[in-house]
Amino acid sequence: MKLLLDENVPRKLKYRFSPDFEVNTVPEMGWTGVKNGELLNRMRKNDLKILISLDKNMGGQQHLESFQMSLIVFNVKNARYTSLVPLVEKVERIIRRRVAPGVHVVD
């Protein structure tokens, strides 16, 4: 399963996911600074269905269901790597349950 880590998520978090997941980052894809709507268009063209982000407002701004994509949002007090590592397992569980299009909050 292909995942995309938003540019606001520490890049090295990708290495905490199990090998079952192909994890890319926005900077790796060359999409740094791309606005949310265009980001979703690029994701669709690259067969990326799940975006993992810290942007709690993105779900309300975009119609993810129409893109057939899922947004998984980390609900944390800070964006430090050490705060996010414990949540990777929860994210993996959500995805393995065939995550539906839309917004899913992980805390």
Biopython code that builds the backbone (N, CA, C, O; Angstrom):
import numpy as np
from Bio.PDB.StructureBuilder import StructureBuilder

atoms = [
    (1, "MET", "N", (0.836, -1.170, 0.000)),
    (1, "MET", "CA", (0.000, 0.000, 0.000)),
    (1, "MET", "C", (0.888, 1.242, 0.000)),
    (1, "MET", "O", (1.852, 1.327, 0.760)),
    (2, "LYS", "N", (0.554, 2.195, -0.854)),
    (2, "LYS", "CA", (1.327, 3.430, -0.981)),
    (2, "LYS", "C", (0.781, 4.518, -0.054)),
    (2, "LYS", "O", (-0.426, 4.750, 0.012)),
    (3, "LEU", "N", (1.693, 5.176, 0.656)),
    (3, "LEU", "CA", (1.340, 6.267, 1.559)),
    (3, "LEU", "C", (2.188, 7.484, 1.213)),
    (3, "LEU", "O", (3.292, 7.362, 0.682)),
    (4, "LEU", "N", (1.653, 8.652, 1.522)),
    (4, "LEU", "CA", (2.413, 9.884, 1.337)),
    (4, "LEU", "C", (2.426, 10.648, 2.649)),
    (4, "LEU", "O", (1.375, 10.920, 3.230)),
    (5, "LEU", "N", (3.629, 10.995, 3.117)),
    (5, "LEU", "CA", (3.774, 11.836, 4.302)),
    (5, "LEU", "C", (3.834, 13.285, 3.848)),
    (5, "LEU", "O", (4.658, 13.649, 3.009)),
    (6, "ASP", "N", (2.965, 14.102, 4.402)),
    (6, "ASP", "CA", (2.926, 15.523, 4.076)),
    (6, "ASP", "C", (4.237, 16.186, 4.491)),
    (6, "ASP", "O", (4.988, 15.644, 5.302)),
    (7, "GLU", "N", (4.498, 17.351, 3.932)),
    (7, "GLU", "CA", (5.761, 18.029, 4.228)),
    (7, "GLU", "C", (5.861, 18.504, 5.675)),
    (7, "GLU", "O", (6.950, 18.853, 6.130)),
    (8, "ASN", "N", (4.747, 18.523, 6.408)),
    (8, "ASN", "CA", (4.788, 18.944, 7.812)),
    (8, "ASN", "C", (5.079, 17.784, 8.770)),
    (8, "ASN", "O", (5.156, 17.985, 9.982)),
    (9, "VAL", "N", (5.237, 16.586, 8.236)),
    (9, "VAL", "CA", (5.549, 15.396, 9.037)),
    (9, "VAL", "C", (7.053, 15.124, 8.908)),
    (9, "VAL", "O", (7.584, 15.150, 7.797)),
    (10, "PRO", "N", (7.743, 14.864, 10.018)),
    (10, "PRO", "CA", (9.178, 14.573, 9.922)),
    (10, "PRO", "C", (9.452, 13.429, 8.940)),
    (10, "PRO", "O", (8.853, 12.357, 9.034)),
    (11, "ARG", "N", (10.357, 13.674, 8.010)),
    (11, "ARG", "CA", (10.643, 12.701, 6.945)),
    (11, "ARG", "C", (11.065, 11.338, 7.461)),
    (11, "ARG", "O", (10.665, 10.310, 6.916)),
    (12, "LYS", "N", (11.871, 11.331, 8.509)),
    (12, "LYS", "CA", (12.395, 10.046, 8.979)),
    (12, "LYS", "C", (11.315, 9.149, 9.574)),
    (12, "LYS", "O", (11.578, 7.983, 9.867)),
    (13, "LEU", "N", (10.109, 9.672, 9.756)),
    (13, "LEU", "CA", (9.017, 8.835, 10.257)),
    (13, "LEU", "C", (8.694, 7.713, 9.267)),
    (13, "LEU", "O", (8.180, 6.667, 9.664)),
    (14, "LYS", "N", (8.989, 7.920, 8.002)),
    (14, "LYS", "CA", (8.704, 6.902, 6.985)),
    (14, "LYS", "C", (9.388, 5.574, 7.308)),
    (14, "LYS", "O", (8.885, 4.514, 6.934)),
    (15, "TYR", "N", (10.505, 5.617, 7.983)),
    (15, "TYR", "CA", (11.255, 4.402, 8.297)),
    (15, "TYR", "C", (10.654, 3.625, 9.463)),
    (15, "TYR", "O", (11.109, 2.520, 9.762)),
    (16, "ARG", "N", (9.656, 4.172, 10.119)),
    (16, "ARG", "CA", (9.000, 3.492, 11.240)),
    (16, "ARG", "C", (7.836, 2.627, 10.778)),
    (16, "ARG", "O", (7.306, 1.836, 11.558)),
    (17, "PHE", "N", (7.430, 2.769, 9.513)),
    (17, "PHE", "CA", (6.340, 1.955, 8.981)),
    (17, "PHE", "C", (6.865, 0.585, 8.590)),
    (17, "PHE", "O", (8.025, 0.436, 8.206)),
    (18, "SER", "N", (6.004, -0.407, 8.693)),
    (18, "SER", "CA", (6.409, -1.763, 8.335)),
    (18, "SER", "C", (6.684, -1.833, 6.835)),
    (18, "SER", "O", (6.211, -0.986, 6.077)),
    (19, "PRO", "N", (7.446, -2.836, 6.406)),
    (19, "PRO", "CA", (7.769, -2.980, 4.980)),
    (19, "PRO", "C", (6.539, -3.250, 4.102)),
    (19, "PRO", "O", (6.632, -3.207, 2.875)),
    (20, "ASP", "N", (5.395, -3.525, 4.723)),
    (20, "ASP", "CA", (4.156, -3.730, 3.958)),
    (20, "ASP", "C", (3.712, -2.447, 3.263)),
    (20, "ASP", "O", (2.899, -2.490, 2.339)),
    (21, "PHE", "N", (4.236, -1.316, 3.698)),
    (21, "PHE", "CA", (3.821, -0.020, 3.176)),
    (21, "PHE", "C", (4.952, 0.627, 2.381)),
    (21, "PHE", "O", (6.115, 0.603, 2.783)),
    (22, "GLU", "N", (4.580, 1.199, 1.252)),
    (22, "GLU", "CA", (5.522, 1.990, 0.457)),
    (22, "GLU", "C", (5.276, 3.448, 0.826)),
    (22, "GLU", "O", (4.273, 4.040, 0.428)),
    (23, "VAL", "N", (6.197, 4.016, 1.588)),
    (23, "VAL", "CA", (5.999, 5.366, 2.123)),
    (23, "VAL", "C", (6.899, 6.357, 1.387)),
    (23, "VAL", "O", (8.120, 6.205, 1.344)),
    (24, "ASN", "N", (6.266, 7.366, 0.817)),
    (24, "ASN", "CA", (6.974, 8.467, 0.169)),
    (24, "ASN", "C", (6.704, 9.736, 0.966)),
    (24, "ASN", "O", (5.749, 9.806, 1.740)),
    (25, "THR", "N", (7.553, 10.732, 0.768)),
    (25, "THR", "CA", (7.328, 12.028, 1.402)),
    (25, "THR", "C", (7.097, 13.075, 0.312)),
    (25, "THR", "O", (7.535, 12.911, -0.827)),
    (26, "VAL", "N", (6.410, 14.141, 0.677)),
    (26, "VAL", "CA", (6.166, 15.232, -0.273)),
    (26, "VAL", "C", (7.491, 15.754, -0.840)),
    (26, "VAL", "O", (7.588, 15.935, -2.054)),
    (27, "PRO", "N", (8.523, 16.004, -0.008)),
    (27, "PRO", "CA", (9.795, 16.474, -0.584)),
    (27, "PRO", "C", (10.432, 15.463, -1.546)),
    (27, "PRO", "O", (10.986, 15.858, -2.572)),
    (28, "GLU", "N", (10.359, 14.179, -1.229)),
    (28, "GLU", "CA", (10.923, 13.166, -2.128)),
    (28, "GLU", "C", (10.254, 13.186, -3.497)),
    (28, "GLU", "O", (10.895, 12.941, -4.519)),
    (29, "MET", "N", (8.966, 13.479, -3.502)),
    (29, "MET", "CA", (8.213, 13.514, -4.756)),
    (29, "MET", "C", (8.453, 14.824, -5.516)),
    (29, "MET", "O", (8.017, 14.972, -6.658)),
    (30, "GLY", "N", (9.153, 15.774, -4.874)),
    (30, "GLY", "CA", (9.397, 17.066, -5.508)),
    (30, "GLY", "C", (8.203, 17.999, -5.435)),
    (30, "GLY", "O", (8.057, 18.895, -6.267)),
    (31, "TRP", "N", (7.344, 17.793, -4.436)),
    (31, "TRP", "CA", (6.099, 18.541, -4.329)),
    (31, "TRP", "C", (6.090, 19.543, -3.174)),
    (31, "TRP", "O", (5.018, 20.002, -2.778)),
    (32, "THR", "N", (7.231, 19.886, -2.635)),
    (32, "THR", "CA", (7.288, 20.846, -1.538)),
    (32, "THR", "C", (6.656, 22.167, -1.966)),
    (32, "THR", "O", (6.960, 22.692, -3.037)),
    (33, "GLY", "N", (5.779, 22.695, -1.126)),
    (33, "GLY", "CA", (5.133, 23.968, -1.397)),
    (33, "GLY", "C", (3.885, 23.881, -2.257)),
    (33, "GLY", "O", (3.222, 24.893, -2.486)),
    (34, "VAL", "N", (3.556, 22.693, -2.736)),
    (34, "VAL", "CA", (2.359, 22.517, -3.568)),
    (34, "VAL", "C", (1.119, 22.663, -2.686)),
    (34, "VAL", "O", (1.057, 22.082, -1.603)),
    (35, "LYS", "N", (0.148, 23.426, -3.138)),
    (35, "LYS", "CA", (-1.097, 23.650, -2.383)),
    (35, "LYS", "C", (-1.923, 22.370, -2.324)),
    (35, "LYS", "O", (-1.771, 21.478, -3.159)),
    (36, "ASN", "N", (-2.799, 22.295, -1.327)),
    (36, "ASN", "CA", (-3.540, 21.065, -1.041)),
    (36, "ASN", "C", (-4.313, 20.496, -2.224)),
    (36, "ASN", "O", (-4.223, 19.296, -2.483)),
    (37, "GLY", "N", (-5.066, 21.314, -2.945)),
    (37, "GLY", "CA", (-5.842, 20.817, -4.076)),
    (37, "GLY", "C", (-4.959, 20.221, -5.154)),
    (37, "GLY", "O", (-5.256, 19.152, -5.688)),
    (38, "GLU", "N", (-3.881, 20.906, -5.475)),
    (38, "GLU", "CA", (-2.934, 20.405, -6.478)),
    (38, "GLU", "C", (-2.220, 19.164, -5.961)),
    (38, "GLU", "O", (-1.932, 18.248, -6.731)),
    (39, "LEU", "N", (-1.935, 19.126, -4.670)),
    (39, "LEU", "CA", (-1.305, 17.948, -4.078)),
    (39, "LEU", "C", (-2.194, 16.722, -4.275)),
    (39, "LEU", "O", (-1.706, 15.653, -4.643)),
    (40, "LEU", "N", (-3.484, 16.872, -4.035)),
    (40, "LEU", "CA", (-4.409, 15.754, -4.233)),
    (40, "LEU", "C", (-4.460, 15.328, -5.697)),
    (40, "LEU", "O", (-4.538, 14.134, -5.986)),
    (41, "ASN", "N", (-4.416, 16.279, -6.620)),
    (41, "ASN", "CA", (-4.380, 15.935, -8.046)),
    (41, "ASN", "C", (-3.129, 15.135, -8.387)),
    (41, "ASN", "O", (-3.200, 14.148, -9.120)),
    (42, "ARG", "N", (-2.000, 15.553, -7.865)),
    (42, "ARG", "CA", (-0.745, 14.839, -8.123)),
    (42, "ARG", "C", (-0.766, 13.456, -7.485)),
    (42, "ARG", "O", (-0.268, 12.488, -8.061)),
    (43, "MET", "N", (-1.344, 13.373, -6.296)),
    (43, "MET", "CA", (-1.460, 12.064, -5.653)),
    (43, "MET", "C", (-2.273, 11.120, -6.524)),
    (43, "MET", "O", (-1.892, 9.966, -6.724)),
    (44, "ARG", "N", (-3.378, 11.606, -7.033)),
    (44, "ARG", "CA", (-4.245, 10.767, -7.863)),
    (44, "ARG", "C", (-3.490, 10.274, -9.099)),
    (44, "ARG", "O", (-3.594, 9.101, -9.460)),
    (45, "LYS", "N", (-2.743, 11.146, -9.740)),
    (45, "LYS", "CA", (-1.982, 10.775, -10.942)),
    (45, "LYS", "C", (-0.894, 9.752, -10.636)),
    (45, "LYS", "O", (-0.466, 9.016, -11.526)),
    (46, "ASN", "N", (-0.443, 9.701, -9.381)),
    (46, "ASN", "CA", (0.622, 8.782, -8.977)),
    (46, "ASN", "C", (0.104, 7.604, -8.159)),
    (46, "ASN", "O", (0.878, 6.902, -7.509)),
    (47, "ASP", "N", (-1.204, 7.394, -8.195)),
    (47, "ASP", "CA", (-1.843, 6.270, -7.512)),
    (47, "ASP", "C", (-1.547, 6.243, -6.010)),
    (47, "ASP", "O", (-1.347, 5.177, -5.428)),
    (48, "LEU", "N", (-1.522, 7.417, -5.397)),
    (48, "LEU", "CA", (-1.360, 7.540, -3.950)),
    (48, "LEU", "C", (-2.726, 7.863, -3.367)),
    (48, "LEU", "O", (-3.323, 8.880, -3.720)),
    (49, "LYS", "N", (-3.225, 7.018, -2.486)),
    (49, "LYS", "CA", (-4.587, 7.161, -1.963)),
    (49, "LYS", "C", (-4.655, 7.665, -0.529)),
    (49, "LYS", "O", (-5.718, 8.077, -0.066)),
    (50, "ILE", "N", (-3.514, 7.635, 0.186)),
    (50, "ILE", "CA", (-3.531, 7.991, 1.607)),
    (50, "ILE", "C", (-2.456, 9.033, 1.898)),
    (50, "ILE", "O", (-1.275, 8.826, 1.619)),
    (51, "LEU", "N", (-2.890, 10.152, 2.463)),
    (51, "LEU", "CA", (-1.990, 11.223, 2.880)),
    (51, "LEU", "C", (-1.983, 11.270, 4.399)),
    (51, "LEU", "O", (-3.037, 11.266, 5.035)),
    (52, "ILE", "N", (-0.791, 11.314, 4.972)),
    (52, "ILE", "CA", (-0.635, 11.414, 6.422)),
    (52, "ILE", "C", (-0.078, 12.801, 6.718)),
    (52, "ILE", "O", (0.950, 13.199, 6.170)),
    (53, "SER", "N", (-0.771, 13.535, 7.592)),
    (53, "SER", "CA", (-0.451, 14.950, 7.773)),
    (53, "SER", "C", (-0.664, 15.398, 9.219)),
    (53, "SER", "O", (-1.235, 14.681, 10.041)),
    (54, "LEU", "N", (-0.190, 16.590, 9.490)),
    (54, "LEU", "CA", (-0.474, 17.276, 10.751)),
    (54, "LEU", "C", (-1.466, 18.412, 10.529)),
    (54, "LEU", "O", (-1.838, 19.103, 11.477)),
    (55, "ASP", "N", (-1.896, 18.609, 9.290)),
    (55, "ASP", "CA", (-2.786, 19.707, 8.899)),
    (55, "ASP", "C", (-4.232, 19.360, 9.232)),
    (55, "ASP", "O", (-4.907, 18.674, 8.465)),
    (56, "LYS", "N", (-4.697, 19.835, 10.371)),
    (56, "LYS", "CA", (-6.057, 19.528, 10.829)),
    (56, "LYS", "C", (-7.122, 20.242, 10.005)),
    (56, "LYS", "O", (-8.292, 19.864, 10.059)),
    (57, "ASN", "N", (-6.746, 21.250, 9.256)),
    (57, "ASN", "CA", (-7.707, 22.009, 8.456)),
    (57, "ASN", "C", (-7.905, 21.454, 7.052)),
    (57, "ASN", "O", (-8.885, 21.793, 6.389)),
    (58, "MET", "N", (-7.007, 20.623, 6.599)),
    (58, "MET", "CA", (-7.070, 20.161, 5.217)),
    (58, "MET", "C", (-8.353, 19.406, 4.902)),
    (58, "MET", "O", (-8.926, 19.585, 3.828)),
    (59, "GLY", "N", (-8.800, 18.582, 5.803)),
    (59, "GLY", "CA", (-10.012, 17.798, 5.566)),
    (59, "GLY", "C", (-11.227, 18.655, 5.303)),
    (59, "GLY", "O", (-12.078, 18.299, 4.488)),
    (60, "GLY", "N", (-11.319, 19.792, 5.991)),
    (60, "GLY", "CA", (-12.447, 20.682, 5.788)),
    (60, "GLY", "C", (-12.338, 21.504, 4.517)),
    (60, "GLY", "O", (-13.340, 22.000, 4.002)),
    (61, "GLN", "N", (-11.115, 21.647, 4.011)),
    (61, "GLN", "CA", (-10.896, 22.456, 2.814)),
    (61, "GLN", "C", (-11.100, 21.668, 1.528)),
    (61, "GLN", "O", (-11.459, 22.237, 0.498)),
    (62, "GLN", "N", (-10.875, 20.380, 1.586)),
    (62, "GLN", "CA", (-10.880, 19.557, 0.377)),
    (62, "GLN", "C", (-11.987, 18.515, 0.452)),
    (62, "GLN", "O", (-12.376, 18.089, 1.539)),
    (63, "HIS", "N", (-12.481, 18.116, -0.684)),
    (63, "HIS", "CA", (-13.490, 17.063, -0.762)),
    (63, "HIS", "C", (-12.783, 15.745, -1.046)),
    (63, "HIS", "O", (-12.738, 15.284, -2.186)),
    (64, "LEU", "N", (-12.231, 15.146, 0.003)),
    (64, "LEU", "CA", (-11.418, 13.946, -0.159)),
    (64, "LEU", "C", (-12.197, 12.790, -0.752)),
    (64, "LEU", "O", (-11.653, 11.990, -1.513)),
    (65, "GLU", "N", (-13.479, 12.700, -0.401)),
    (65, "GLU", "CA", (-14.284, 11.603, -0.918)),
    (65, "GLU", "C", (-14.366, 11.661, -2.440)),
    (65, "GLU", "O", (-14.348, 10.622, -3.100)),
    (66, "SER", "N", (-14.457, 12.866, -3.002)),
    (66, "SER", "CA", (-14.538, 12.988, -4.459)),
    (66, "SER", "C", (-13.222, 12.592, -5.121)),
    (66, "SER", "O", (-13.207, 12.197, -6.287)),
    (67, "PHE", "N", (-12.125, 12.694, -4.388)),
    (67, "PHE", "CA", (-10.829, 12.253, -4.892)),
    (67, "PHE", "C", (-10.600, 10.764, -4.605)),
    (67, "PHE", "O", (-9.616, 10.186, -5.067)),
    (68, "GLN", "N", (-11.515, 10.140, -3.837)),
    (68, "GLN", "CA", (-11.358, 8.751, -3.389)),
    (68, "GLN", "C", (-10.039, 8.579, -2.632)),
    (68, "GLN", "O", (-9.300, 7.619, -2.852)),
    (69, "MET", "N", (-9.760, 9.530, -1.735)),
    (69, "MET", "CA", (-8.536, 9.509, -0.944)),
    (69, "MET", "C", (-8.845, 9.646, 0.530)),
    (69, "MET", "O", (-9.906, 10.126, 0.929)),
    (70, "SER", "N", (-7.887, 9.208, 1.323)),
    (70, "SER", "CA", (-8.011, 9.298, 2.773)),
    (70, "SER", "C", (-6.924, 10.209, 3.320)),
    (70, "SER", "O", (-5.785, 10.197, 2.854)),
    (71, "LEU", "N", (-7.296, 10.988, 4.305)),
    (71, "LEU", "CA", (-6.359, 11.836, 5.027)),
    (71, "LEU", "C", (-6.304, 11.321, 6.453)),
    (71, "LEU", "O", (-7.323, 11.256, 7.141)),
    (72, "ILE", "N", (-5.119, 10.959, 6.888)),
    (72, "ILE", "CA", (-4.918, 10.559, 8.277)),
    (72, "ILE", "C", (-4.172, 11.705, 8.947)),
    (72, "ILE", "O", (-3.059, 12.056, 8.556)),
    (73, "VAL", "N", (-4.807, 12.280, 9.964)),
    (73, "VAL", "CA", (-4.256, 13.462, 10.636)),
    (73, "VAL", "C", (-3.775, 13.076, 12.029)),
    (73, "VAL", "O", (-4.515, 12.490, 12.819)),
    (74, "PHE", "N", (-2.524, 13.414, 12.311)),
    (74, "PHE", "CA", (-1.995, 13.242, 13.659)),
    (74, "PHE", "C", (-2.526, 14.372, 14.528)),
    (74, "PHE", "O", (-2.332, 15.546, 14.212)),
    (75, "ASN", "N", (-3.189, 14.025, 15.610)),
    (75, "ASN", "CA", (-3.687, 15.010, 16.566)),
    (75, "ASN", "C", (-2.732, 15.014, 17.759)),
    (75, "ASN", "O", (-2.951, 14.322, 18.753)),
    (76, "VAL", "N", (-1.679, 15.802, 17.637)),
    (76, "VAL", "CA", (-0.636, 15.851, 18.666)),
    (76, "VAL", "C", (-0.358, 17.297, 19.054)),
    (76, "VAL", "O", (-0.666, 18.228, 18.311)),
    (77, "LYS", "N", (0.232, 17.465, 20.234)),
    (77, "LYS", "CA", (0.560, 18.814, 20.709)),
    (77, "LYS", "C", (1.777, 19.385, 20.003)),
    (77, "LYS", "O", (1.892, 20.598, 19.832)),
    (78, "ASN", "N", (2.689, 18.505, 19.591)),
    (78, "ASN", "CA", (3.867, 18.974, 18.856)),
    (78, "ASN", "C", (4.176, 17.990, 17.732)),
    (78, "ASN", "O", (3.726, 16.844, 17.746)),
    (79, "ALA", "N", (4.936, 18.451, 16.781)),
    (79, "ALA", "CA", (5.214, 17.661, 15.579)),
    (79, "ALA", "C", (6.559, 16.951, 15.640)),
    (79, "ALA", "O", (7.109, 16.562, 14.610)),
    (80, "ARG", "N", (7.080, 16.784, 16.838)),
    (80, "ARG", "CA", (8.376, 16.127, 16.955)),
    (80, "ARG", "C", (8.289, 14.646, 16.606)),
    (80, "ARG", "O", (7.293, 13.975, 16.878)),
    (81, "TYR", "N", (9.339, 14.172, 16.009)),
    (81, "TYR", "CA", (9.454, 12.768, 15.623)),
    (81, "TYR", "C", (9.106, 11.844, 16.792)),
    (81, "TYR", "O", (8.351, 10.886, 16.626)),
    (82, "THR", "N", (9.652, 12.131, 17.961)),
    (82, "THR", "CA", (9.430, 11.263, 19.121)),
    (82, "THR", "C", (7.967, 11.232, 19.563)),
    (82, "THR", "O", (7.527, 10.262, 20.181)),
    (83, "SER", "N", (7.223, 12.272, 19.253)),
    (83, "SER", "CA", (5.789, 12.296, 19.581)),
    (83, "SER", "C", (4.969, 11.489, 18.587)),
    (83, "SER", "O", (3.896, 10.987, 18.924)),
    (84, "LEU", "N", (5.467, 11.363, 17.372)),
    (84, "LEU", "CA", (4.714, 10.699, 16.309)),
    (84, "LEU", "C", (4.990, 9.202, 16.198)),
    (84, "LEU", "O", (4.118, 8.441, 15.779)),
    (85, "VAL", "N", (6.186, 8.779, 16.568)),
    (85, "VAL", "CA", (6.550, 7.361, 16.437)),
    (85, "VAL", "C", (5.529, 6.430, 17.093)),
    (85, "VAL", "O", (5.159, 5.430, 16.478)),
    (86, "PRO", "N", (5.057, 6.710, 18.312)),
    (86, "PRO", "CA", (4.093, 5.795, 18.936)),
    (86, "PRO", "C", (2.762, 5.692, 18.181)),
    (86, "PRO", "O", (2.000, 4.754, 18.411)),
    (87, "LEU", "N", (2.477, 6.632, 17.294)),
    (87, "LEU", "CA", (1.204, 6.631, 16.571)),
    (87, "LEU", "C", (1.258, 5.855, 15.260)),
    (87, "LEU", "O", (0.217, 5.598, 14.654)),
    (88, "VAL", "N", (2.439, 5.482, 14.819)),
    (88, "VAL", "CA", (2.572, 4.772, 13.539)),
    (88, "VAL", "C", (1.789, 3.462, 13.562)),
    (88, "VAL", "O", (1.128, 3.118, 12.582)),
    (89, "GLU", "N", (1.857, 2.741, 14.656)),
    (89, "GLU", "CA", (1.128, 1.470, 14.753)),
    (89, "GLU", "C", (-0.381, 1.691, 14.615)),
    (89, "GLU", "O", (-1.064, 0.897, 13.967)),
    (90, "LYS", "N", (-0.899, 2.748, 15.209)),
    (90, "LYS", "CA", (-2.333, 3.064, 15.079)),
    (90, "LYS", "C", (-2.689, 3.375, 13.627)),
    (90, "LYS", "O", (-3.726, 2.938, 13.127)),
    (91, "VAL", "N", (-1.832, 4.123, 12.964)),
    (91, "VAL", "CA", (-2.062, 4.451, 11.554)),
    (91, "VAL", "C", (-2.099, 3.173, 10.722)),
    (91, "VAL", "O", (-2.978, 3.000, 9.877)),
    (92, "GLU", "N", (-1.156, 2.292, 10.959)),
    (92, "GLU", "CA", (-1.117, 1.030, 10.212)),
    (92, "GLU", "C", (-2.388, 0.217, 10.438)),
    (92, "GLU", "O", (-2.914, -0.382, 9.500)),
    (93, "ARG", "N", (-2.881, 0.191, 11.660)),
    (93, "ARG", "CA", (-4.126, -0.553, 11.941)),
    (93, "ARG", "C", (-5.302, 0.034, 11.171)),
    (93, "ARG", "O", (-6.111, -0.701, 10.604)),
    (94, "ILE", "N", (-5.392, 1.351, 11.153)),
    (94, "ILE", "CA", (-6.477, 2.008, 10.413)),
    (94, "ILE", "C", (-6.406, 1.634, 8.934)),
    (94, "ILE", "O", (-7.420, 1.288, 8.327)),
    (95, "ILE", "N", (-5.233, 1.702, 8.371)),
    (95, "ILE", "CA", (-5.073, 1.420, 6.943)),
    (95, "ILE", "C", (-5.369, -0.044, 6.639)),
    (95, "ILE", "O", (-6.001, -0.351, 5.628)),
    (96, "ARG", "N", (-4.928, -0.926, 7.486)),
    (96, "ARG", "CA", (-5.162, -2.360, 7.243)),
    (96, "ARG", "C", (-6.645, -2.720, 7.313)),
    (96, "ARG", "O", (-7.062, -3.739, 6.762)),
    (97, "ARG", "N", (-7.430, -1.904, 7.978)),
    (97, "ARG", "CA", (-8.882, -2.129, 8.038)),
    (97, "ARG", "C", (-9.587, -1.557, 6.815)),
    (97, "ARG", "O", (-10.799, -1.341, 6.838)),
    (98, "ARG", "N", (-8.843, -1.316, 5.764)),
    (98, "ARG", "CA", (-9.416, -0.774, 4.520)),
    (98, "ARG", "C", (-10.017, 0.602, 4.764)),
    (98, "ARG", "O", (-11.224, 0.806, 4.632)),
    (99, "VAL", "N", (-9.177, 1.507, 5.110)),
    (99, "VAL", "CA", (-9.591, 2.871, 5.434)),
    (99, "VAL", "C", (-10.473, 3.453, 4.323)),
    (99, "VAL", "O", (-10.150, 3.365, 3.138)),
    (100, "ALA", "N", (-11.584, 4.044, 4.737)),
    (100, "ALA", "CA", (-12.526, 4.652, 3.787)),
    (100, "ALA", "C", (-12.037, 6.047, 3.405)),
    (100, "ALA", "O", (-11.312, 6.681, 4.171)),
    (101, "PRO", "N", (-12.427, 6.524, 2.232)),
    (101, "PRO", "CA", (-12.073, 7.894, 1.870)),
    (101, "PRO", "C", (-12.616, 8.884, 2.904)),
    (101, "PRO", "O", (-13.694, 8.684, 3.465)),
    (102, "GLY", "N", (-11.864, 9.937, 3.143)),
    (102, "GLY", "CA", (-12.260, 10.939, 4.120)),
    (102, "GLY", "C", (-11.154, 11.180, 5.125)),
    (102, "GLY", "O", (-10.004, 10.800, 4.903)),
    (103, "VAL", "N", (-11.506, 11.812, 6.228)),
    (103, "VAL", "CA", (-10.536, 12.202, 7.251)),
    (103, "VAL", "C", (-10.593, 11.237, 8.430)),
    (103, "VAL", "O", (-11.671, 10.871, 8.899)),
    (104, "HIS", "N", (-9.419, 10.834, 8.898)),
    (104, "HIS", "CA", (-9.288, 9.945, 10.049)),
    (104, "HIS", "C", (-8.263, 10.571, 10.989)),
    (104, "HIS", "O", (-7.142, 10.866, 10.577)),
    (105, "VAL", "N", (-8.640, 10.773, 12.243)),
    (105, "VAL", "CA", (-7.771, 11.419, 13.223)),
    (105, "VAL", "C", (-7.143, 10.357, 14.117)),
    (105, "VAL", "O", (-7.819, 9.449, 14.602)),
    (106, "VAL", "N", (-5.837, 10.489, 14.323)),
    (106, "VAL", "CA", (-5.091, 9.559, 15.173)),
    (106, "VAL", "C", (-4.470, 10.355, 16.310)),
    (106, "VAL", "O", (-3.751, 11.330, 16.093)),
    (107, "ASP", "N", (-4.770, 9.907, 17.545)),
    (107, "ASP", "CA", (-4.139, 10.555, 18.704)),
    (107, "ASP", "C", (-3.759, 9.528, 19.735)),
    (107, "ASP", "O", (-3.216, 9.877, 20.783)),
]
sb = StructureBuilder()
sb.init_structure("model")
sb.init_model(0)
sb.init_chain("A")
sb.init_seg("    ")
for serial, (resi, resn, name, xyz) in enumerate(atoms, 1):
    if name == "N":
        sb.init_residue(resn, " ", resi, " ")
    sb.init_atom(name, np.array(xyz, "f"), 0.0, 1.0, " ", f" {name:<3s}", serial, name[0])
structure = sb.get_structure()
